[in-house]
Amino acid sequence: MSRVLIVDDAAFMRMAIRKVLEKNGFEVVAEAENGEVGIEKYLQHEPDIVTMDITMPEMSGIEALKKIKKLNANAKVVIVSAMGQEALVREAIMSGAKSFIVKPYKEDHIIQTLNSVVASE
């Protein structure tokens, strides 16, 4: 069972992602409402995979992604964001994101994406 950290400033989105993941056999070890808290929770829980929003207060998802990758070059971070802009997607991938899911997402797409990222050891 893969352990997941969900980082998103919208509580309803964290809850929605949690519900989808838990229903499909993932264990949600923690949630964070911004990039700063996300980094703390990453260090605390050492999840197998992180879902990360881009646009958040305090620290953006891309900043948090870069810091997490500095802490652990093998960290698996998947960006889940409504910001489907090409430049941000490219920056996220260049900064080390393993994949990108655009909101609103389809349940099977998020599960398929996370499973393939976890499988790519």
N, C-alpha and C positions, 0 to 999 in steps of 0.2 A: 504494500500500500504506500503510495507516494504521499509525502508530507508537504503541504502547501501553505504559503504565506500570501494573504490577499492584501494588496495595498491600493486603496481607492478612497478619495475624500467623501464619496457619497455612501452613506450607511446602507441605503436600499440596494445599491449595486454590490457592496460587500456581501450583503445577505443573499442576494440573488445568485452570485457566483458560488458562495458557500453551499447553498442548497443544491445546485447543479453538481458540484464536485462531490459532496458527501453522498448524494444519490448514486453516483457512479464510482464509488469505492476509493475516493481520495480522502485523506485526513487533513482537515484544515487546522493547523497548529496555532495560527495567530492571524489577527487582522490589524491593519494600521491605516490611519486616516490621512497620512501624508508621508512624503519620502523620508523625512527625518526619523519619524517613529518607525517607518519601515526598516531602516538600517538597524535601529536598536533591536527590533523584533527578529531581524535576520540573524544578528549575532547571538541573541538569546536562544532561538529555537533551531537554527541551522536547518531550514527546510530543504527539501529536494528540489523544489521549484517555487518561483515567486510569480504571481500575476501582478502587474504594475500599471496603474493609470498614468497618463502623462501629465495632464493639467491638474495640479493640486496646490493648495497653499503651503507655505513654509519652504518646501523643496519639491521641485518637479520630479516626475518619474524618471526623466532622462538623467538628471543630476544624481538621483538615488541609485539608478542603474550603474552609472559610472563608479560611484563609491563602493557599491556592493562588489563589482567586478575587480576593484582594487583590493578589497578584502579577500576575495576568493575568485580567482581567474576562471574557475570551473562552475561558477554559479549559473543556474539556469533561470533566466528571467524572460517571461513572456509579457509583452506590452498588450494591455487590453484597454483600448481607448476609442472614444468617439471621434477623436482627431485623426481622421483618415488622410491627412495631408502628406503628400509624398516626401517632403523635406523632413518631417518629423519621423516618419517611418524609416527613412534612410539613416537619419541620425541615430535612432534607437538601435537599428541593426548594426551600424558601424561602431556603436558604443558597447556592443556585446549582447544585445537582446537575441534570444534564440528564435523568436517568432513574433508575430503581430496579429492580434485579433481586433477587428473593428466592431464597436458597439453600434447598433444592437446586434448581438451575436446569436447564432443558432446553437442550442444546447449541444448537439452532436459535434458541431465544429470546435467548440472549446474543449470538449473531451478528447477528440481526435488529435487536436493540436498539442495538448498537454501530454497525452500518451506518447506521441511521436518525439517530443522534446525529452521526456524522461528516458525513452528507449535509446536515444542517441548518446550513449555514454562516451 
